Amino acid sequence: MKGVESTFFSNSKYNRRNILIMNNDDFDRFKGSQDYVASEALRNAVNVSIALAKPLLVRGEPGTGKTLLAHSIAKGLGKKLIIWNIKSTTKAQEGLYVYDTVQRLNDSRFGGKEVSDIRQYIKLGKLGQSFTSKEQLVLLIDEIDKADLEFPNDLLNELDEMSFYIPETNETFKAIHRPIVIITSNAEKELPDAFLRRCVFHYIEFPDPELMEEIVHVHFPNLKDDLLKEALRTFYSLREIDQFRKKPSTSELIDWVQVLVASSTSPEIISKEIPFTSTLIKKEADHSFFSNLYMRRKQASRVSGYD
């Protein structure tokens, strides 16, 4: 049987037929990695994306591991990762190639370098590199919602074509392998419906305490159970404060646990107060609310004997 990467370059009917005859080993390629705990739903979304040869669009609140997912896929599948960080000024064309006219002009003016060979001034972008690679790569397109409204559709056109033309050199490059494309979004802008239709979508839910325990154990395999239990209880109590503008995320929890371990903080101290709150609370308004109101409530409950 052909590999998934090559079978899905044909028409949609053939695609569906090949999905039906795939066995579980062919489909269930991504199982997570040692340093990234992925839920079953997320693993399925990744494998559907690979099977359909469609980009996986990942959303979720900050700190849920959207960017790290691409690293985990590359590591889990033994593939190289290319990262394309999107900015507000990024154009889809730049992902294919850039013609460095400034450098060529400088070389012609001030250097003794031969400038007639334009190829030396053509620099492939991240998308172009993933297309021309001799092996299949994982391409992370990070924070696509930062770009202008035309970018998503322009990008999908390039991904559909899987080839690009460089008029300066009169060359056409066709993809050797379709990259595994992971696209992250923080939902700062609405993405076009046409773009959404051509992607596999997954929203990473914030981990529940059970899954979060697994995540923390990945980073701190020797963490004592009583410290972990108290840290998670405190962490989730902070996330329940609706008035927080930025609730602490997984990355803040990992940092906080690291500080607790480094400072040899006992679980008893965590149960009485919340040490090193600056690691968990990152906005001034949230810190002010926590200090002036939340802690007062805690103290009052202790005095009344209910805590």
N, C-alpha and C positions, 0 to 999 in steps of 0.2 A: 504493500500500500504506500502511496506517496505520502510525504510529510504534509502536515496541515498547511505549512507556509506556501507550498507550491500548488496544492489542489484548489485553493480559493481564488485563483486569478481568473477563473472562468465564469460562466454565467450563473445567475442566481439559482436556477433549477438544479444545475450540477452541484452547486454549493449545498443545497438542502439535501440532495441525495447522498453526498459524502458525509454530512453530519449524521444521517440515519445509520450508516454502516460503520461509523466509528465505534470502537469498543471503549470501555471505561479508561483503559490505560492511555489511549490516544487523546482522550478528552481531558482527563484529570492530570494535567501536566504541572500546574502550579499548586504546591501544597504548603506554601509558606517557606520561611527560612528560620534558622536558629535564633536570629536576633529580631524577628518580626512575627508577632502573633496575629494571624488573620482569622477572622470569623469564617464560618462555613459559607455565609452569603457572599462575603468578599472574595473568597477563593473561587466560588462558582462564577462570579462576575468576571474575574480575570480569565478563567478558562473559556467562558463563552466568548469573550473578546478575542482570544487567540484563535478559537475554532472558527469564528465568523470572519476573522481578519479585519475587524473593525476597531477603531480607537475606543479605549475605555475612558469615559469621562467620569472623574471622581470628584465628588463634593463632600463637604463635612466641615464642621466647625474647626477653627485652628487647633492644632495639637492632636488631631485624630490620626495622623500618620499618612496623609495623602501623598506627600512627596516621598517619604520613606518607602511607600509601597513599591515604587518603581525600582528602588535599590534592592528590595527584597526579591522582586520578580527576576531581576538580572542575576542576582546571586543564586536564587533557587533553580533557575534554568541554565546556569552556567554561561550567561551571555554578557557581552559588554554593554555598558550603559552610556548613553549620550544624553546630556541635559541641555535643554533649550529654555533659558529663563526669559519669559516674556515681559516686555516693558510697554509703557503707554505709546511709545513711538515705533514699536516693532511692526514690520511688514512681513507678510508671508514670503515675498520674493527673497528677503534677506536670509530666510531659512534655507533656500536653495543655493544661492551663491551671491558673492559681492565682487564687483569689478572695481579694483583699487586704482581709480584714475589719478588720484592725488599722488600716490607713490610712483606711478609711471611718469607723471609730469615732473616730479622731483628728480627722478633718475635721468630723464632726458635733459634737464636743465643743468644739473650739478654733478652728475656722475658719468663715469665712462662706461656705464652698463648698457648693453644692447637691449633696446626696448621694443624691438619689432615683434618679439614673441609675446603676444598678449596673454598666453596661457599662464605665464608666471605671475600675472596680476589678478588672476581669477582665484578667489578663495571660496571654497565650498562652505556653506552654512551647516548647521546641525542637521537639517532635513536632508540636504544634499549628501552629507557624509553617511547618513543612515541608508540612503538609496544606493550609493555606490560601494558600500562595504561588501566584501566578499563573503561575509558571514552575517546571519541575521542578528540584529541588534535590538535592544530595548531603547526606545526613544521617549524621554520624559519631556512633555511640553508643559512647563510649570506656570500656573496662574494665567491662564488664557484670557480671563475676564479683565485683565489689565489693558489689553490691546483695544483698538478702536472697533466699531461695530462691523466693519467689513472684513476684519482679519479672520474670524472663524470660517466663514464661507470660502474665502480665498485659500485658506489652509486645507480645507476638505477637498477642494478642487485638485490641489497638488497631490494629496494622499490618494485620491481616486485615480488620477492619471498615472501615478508611480513613475513618472518620467519628467524631464525638464529640458528645455532648449536654451543654450547660451548663444545668443546672436553674435556676440563679439568674436567668438571662435567658430561659429557655425557648427556647433556640436550638439547632439542630443544624447542625454544620459538616461538609460532605462534602469529601473531598480533590479538588482539581482535577487534580492530577498525583500519581502515586505516586512518592515520593522514592526515589532510589537509596540504599539503606541499607547502611552498613558498620558492623559490630559487632566490636569487639576484645575479647579475653579473654586474661588471663595465666594462666588455669587455676588460679586460687586456690581456686575451688570448682567442683564438678561441675555442669554445666548439665543441666536436665531433658531427658529423651529426646524429649518432645513438642516442645520448643523446637528441638532439634537436627534433628528430622525436617523442620522447616519452614524450615530455612536451607540455603544453599549453604555448604560448609565448605572452608577452605583453611588448611593449616599452612605457614607461611613457613619453609622450611629455611634454616639459616645459610648465607650465600653461600660458594661455593667460591672458591679464589684467583682463578680467571679472572673470575668475576662480580664479586668484590670489587675487582678491578683496574678494571673499568668504573665501579663506584660511586665509587671514589676519584678517577678521572679526571673525573667529573662535577663534583666539588668543586674539584679542582686540575688543570685541563686542561693546564697548562704544567709539571707536575711531571716532574722528570728521571727517566728509566727506572731508573737505578741506585739512586736513593734510594727509589723506589717498590718495587723488587724487594727491597731489604734490609728496608724497613719491613714489607712483607707477610710475609717469611720470619720475622722476629722476632715479629710479631703472632700468626701461626698456631702458632709454637712455644710461646707462652704459653697459647694455647687448648688445647694438648695436655696441659697439666698437670691431671691429674684431681683433685688435691687442692684446687684453687681452688674456693672457694664461689661466687664470681662471676667467670666468665671474661670477659675483655674483649670488648665487642661492637662493632658497626659504628660507633656514635656515638663510642665511645672511640678507635677507630682514626682517625676523621676529626679529632678534637681533637688526637690525638698527631701526626699528619702536619702539621697546622697549626702546632703548636709546633716541630716539626723544621724546617719551612720558615722560620718567623719567627726561629729561632735560628741559621739557616744551618748546621745540623748535617750533617756529611758522612756518606755511607754507611759509610765506614771506621770511624767512631766507633760507629755502630749495630751493626756486626759484632763489635766488641770488648766493648761493654757495652750496656745498655739505658737510655738517658738519659730523664729525665722520666717515671719509672715511675708516679708518682702520677697521671698522666693515664690510664694503662691499668689500674692495679690500685686498686680502690676499697674493699676490705675489709681491716681490720687483720690478720686471720688470714692472708689471702692475701699481704699484704705481708711479714709475718713469715716465712712459708714461703719466699717468693721470696728474701728477704735471707739467711736462715740456711741454706737447703738448696740451692735451685736454683743460686744464684750460686756456692756452694762447688763444686758439681758442674762448673759451667762452668770455674772456675779450675783444678780438678783435671784436666779434659780438656785444657786448654791446656798445662798443665805436661807431661802425658804425650805431647803432640804429636798428639792425635786431633781437635783442633778447629781 
